[in-house]
Amino acid sequence: MKIFVNDENCQIDDNSSLLSLLDSLGLSGLRGWAVAVNEQVVVQSELENVFLNEGDRILLIQATQGG
């Protein structure tokens, strides 16, 4: 099925969880990352309970420091 990750097309298997997507992207630890699905922030403890649907839009944002 087709989803969008940071506005780029991405093909994933049907019934994929958000956690499995992050694992496939090498982001399973998520330290310093925020994740939203269709503009709704998902807390880290819920990643394995969120299943993706055709056309979902996932936004990944990495925290940075600076001033």
Residue frames as a rotation matrix with the C-alpha (Angstrom) as fourth column:
MET 1
0.583 0.812 0.000 0.00
0.812 -0.583 0.000 0.00
0.000 0.000 -1.000 0.00
LYS 2
-0.218 -0.635 0.741 1.11
0.620 -0.676 -0.398 3.57
0.754 0.373 0.541 -0.61
ILE 3
0.653 0.296 -0.697 1.71
0.721 -0.524 0.454 6.05
-0.230 -0.799 -0.556 2.19
PHE 4
0.522 -0.508 0.685 3.68
0.132 -0.745 -0.654 9.28
0.842 0.432 -0.322 2.44
VAL 5
0.479 -0.486 -0.731 6.67
0.854 0.065 0.517 9.79
-0.204 -0.871 0.446 4.72
ASN 6
-0.151 -0.447 -0.881 7.66
0.265 -0.877 0.400 13.45
-0.952 -0.173 0.251 4.95
ASP 7
0.416 0.548 -0.726 5.72
-0.513 -0.518 -0.684 14.02
-0.751 0.657 0.066 1.70
GLU 8
-0.503 -0.577 -0.643 7.59
-0.864 0.317 0.392 11.27
-0.022 0.753 -0.658 -0.20
ASN 9
0.529 0.706 -0.472 5.83
-0.737 0.657 0.157 8.18
0.421 0.265 0.868 -1.59
CYS 10
-0.625 -0.658 0.420 6.55
-0.777 0.579 -0.247 5.00
-0.081 -0.480 -0.873 0.30
GLN 11
0.185 0.632 -0.753 5.31
-0.563 0.696 0.446 1.45
0.806 0.341 0.484 -0.37
ILE 12
-0.655 -0.327 0.681 4.67
-0.751 0.386 -0.536 -0.74
-0.088 -0.862 -0.499 2.68
ASP 13
-0.863 0.361 -0.354 2.94
0.267 0.920 0.286 -4.05
0.429 0.153 -0.890 3.35
ASP 14
0.088 0.961 0.264 -0.74
-0.267 -0.232 0.935 -4.08
0.960 -0.153 0.236 4.24
ASN 15
0.870 0.388 -0.305 -1.43
0.192 0.303 0.933 -4.18
0.455 -0.870 0.189 8.00
SER 16
-0.180 -0.981 -0.077 1.91
0.625 -0.053 -0.779 -2.53
0.760 -0.188 0.623 8.83
SER 17
0.639 0.297 -0.710 2.27
0.757 -0.407 0.511 -0.85
-0.137 -0.864 -0.485 12.17
LEU 18
0.904 -0.345 0.253 3.94
-0.286 -0.927 -0.241 2.50
0.318 0.146 -0.937 12.65
LEU 19
0.500 -0.746 0.441 6.64
-0.512 0.156 0.845 0.72
-0.699 -0.648 -0.304 14.65
SER 20
0.350 -0.371 0.860 7.40
0.608 0.789 0.093 -1.66
-0.713 0.490 0.501 11.77
LEU 21
0.836 -0.060 0.546 7.71
0.426 -0.557 -0.713 1.32
0.347 0.828 -0.440 9.40
LEU 22
0.778 -0.561 0.283 10.13
-0.627 -0.718 0.301 3.04
0.034 -0.412 -0.911 11.76
ASP 23
0.404 -0.633 0.661 12.14
-0.064 0.701 0.710 -0.18
-0.913 -0.329 0.243 12.11
SER 24
0.520 -0.164 0.838 12.42
0.806 0.419 -0.418 -0.43
-0.283 0.893 0.350 8.32
LEU 25
0.808 -0.208 0.551 13.66
0.115 -0.862 -0.493 3.17
0.577 0.462 -0.673 8.20
GLY 26
-0.130 -0.913 -0.386 16.29
0.643 0.219 -0.734 2.48
0.755 -0.344 0.559 10.89
LEU 27
-0.450 0.032 0.892 14.55
-0.416 -0.892 -0.178 4.69
0.790 -0.451 0.415 13.45
SER 28
0.137 0.617 -0.775 13.37
0.378 0.691 0.616 2.09
0.916 -0.377 -0.138 15.95
GLY 29
-0.488 -0.392 -0.780 14.98
0.860 -0.063 -0.507 3.83
0.150 -0.918 0.367 18.96
LEU 30
0.320 0.701 0.638 13.35
0.678 -0.640 0.363 7.18
0.662 0.316 -0.679 18.16
ARG 31
0.117 -0.314 -0.942 15.51
0.867 -0.431 0.252 9.09
-0.485 -0.846 0.222 20.57
GLY 32
-0.589 -0.343 -0.732 15.09
0.128 -0.934 0.334 12.74
-0.798 0.103 0.593 19.67
TRP 33
-0.944 0.306 0.125 12.32
0.120 -0.035 0.992 12.15
0.308 0.951 -0.003 17.09
ALA 34
-0.432 0.902 -0.007 8.67
-0.400 -0.198 -0.895 13.20
-0.808 -0.383 0.447 17.00
VAL 35
-0.962 0.176 0.207 6.19
0.271 0.582 0.766 11.23
0.015 0.794 -0.608 14.89
ALA 36
-0.368 0.903 -0.221 2.77
-0.520 -0.397 -0.756 12.27
-0.771 -0.163 0.616 13.61
VAL 37
-0.812 0.275 0.514 0.25
0.551 0.650 0.523 10.35
-0.190 0.708 -0.680 11.52
ASN 38
-0.119 0.777 0.619 -2.21
0.761 -0.329 0.559 12.53
0.638 0.537 -0.552 9.60
GLU 39
-0.228 -0.155 0.961 -1.20
-0.156 -0.969 -0.193 15.51
0.961 -0.194 0.197 11.76
GLN 40
0.839 0.449 0.307 -1.78
-0.395 0.115 0.911 13.66
0.374 -0.886 0.274 15.06
VAL 41
-0.178 -0.954 0.240 1.29
-0.883 0.047 -0.466 13.20
0.434 -0.295 -0.851 17.27
VAL 42
0.725 0.306 -0.618 1.87
-0.085 0.929 0.360 9.60
0.684 -0.208 0.699 18.36
VAL 43
0.464 -0.564 0.683 3.59
-0.876 -0.180 0.446 8.95
-0.129 -0.806 -0.578 21.69
GLN 44
-0.416 -0.790 -0.450 6.37
-0.842 0.522 -0.136 6.36
0.342 0.322 -0.883 21.69
SER 45
-0.744 0.132 0.655 4.44
-0.364 0.742 -0.563 3.92
-0.560 -0.658 -0.503 23.89
GLU 46
0.276 0.952 0.134 1.69
-0.262 0.209 -0.942 3.70
-0.925 0.225 0.307 21.23
LEU 47
-0.268 -0.455 -0.849 3.85
-0.901 -0.194 0.389 3.12
-0.342 0.869 -0.358 18.13
GLU 48
-0.987 -0.156 0.046 3.16
-0.135 0.940 0.313 -0.63
-0.092 0.303 -0.949 17.98
ASN 49
-0.417 0.904 0.092 -0.61
0.526 0.323 -0.787 -0.06
-0.741 -0.280 -0.610 18.36
VAL 50
0.178 0.429 -0.885 -0.96
-0.481 -0.747 -0.459 2.33
-0.859 0.507 0.073 15.42
PHE 51
-0.201 -0.161 0.966 -1.63
0.646 0.720 0.254 0.54
-0.737 0.675 -0.041 12.12
LEU 52
-0.664 -0.214 -0.716 -1.21
-0.271 -0.824 0.497 2.42
-0.697 0.525 0.490 8.86
ASN 53
0.308 0.833 0.460 -3.78
0.437 0.306 -0.846 2.80
-0.845 0.461 -0.270 6.10
GLU 54
-0.095 -0.250 0.963 -3.56
0.995 -0.062 0.082 3.60
0.040 0.966 0.255 2.39
GLY 55
0.244 0.152 0.958 -2.72
0.491 -0.871 0.013 7.28
0.836 0.467 -0.287 1.89
ASP 56
0.809 0.013 -0.588 -1.65
0.566 -0.293 0.771 8.00
-0.162 -0.956 -0.245 5.47
ARG 57
0.480 -0.660 0.579 0.78
-0.013 -0.665 -0.747 10.87
0.877 0.350 -0.328 5.88
ILE 58
0.668 -0.385 -0.637 3.59
0.744 0.306 0.594 10.29
-0.033 -0.871 0.490 8.35
LEU 59
0.665 -0.483 0.570 5.68
-0.249 -0.863 -0.440 13.21
0.704 0.151 -0.694 9.52
LEU 60
0.545 -0.609 -0.576 9.06
0.830 0.487 0.270 12.54
0.116 -0.626 0.771 11.14
ILE 61
0.696 -0.318 0.644 10.82
-0.215 -0.948 -0.236 15.42
0.685 0.026 -0.728 12.85
GLN 62
0.186 -0.726 -0.662 14.22
0.847 0.461 -0.266 15.20
0.498 -0.511 0.700 14.51
ALA 63
0.961 0.095 -0.260 14.89
0.241 -0.750 0.616 17.51
-0.136 -0.655 -0.743 17.43
THR 64
0.171 -0.935 0.309 18.00
0.664 -0.123 -0.738 19.64
0.728 0.331 0.600 17.12
GLN 65
0.505 -0.067 -0.861 19.84
0.738 -0.483 0.470 21.87
-0.448 -0.873 -0.194 19.50
GLY 66
-0.393 -0.652 0.649 21.29
0.837 -0.545 -0.040 25.23
0.380 0.528 0.760 18.91
GLY 67
-0.001 0.383 -0.924 20.65
0.763 -0.596 -0.248 28.78
-0.646 -0.705 -0.292 19.58
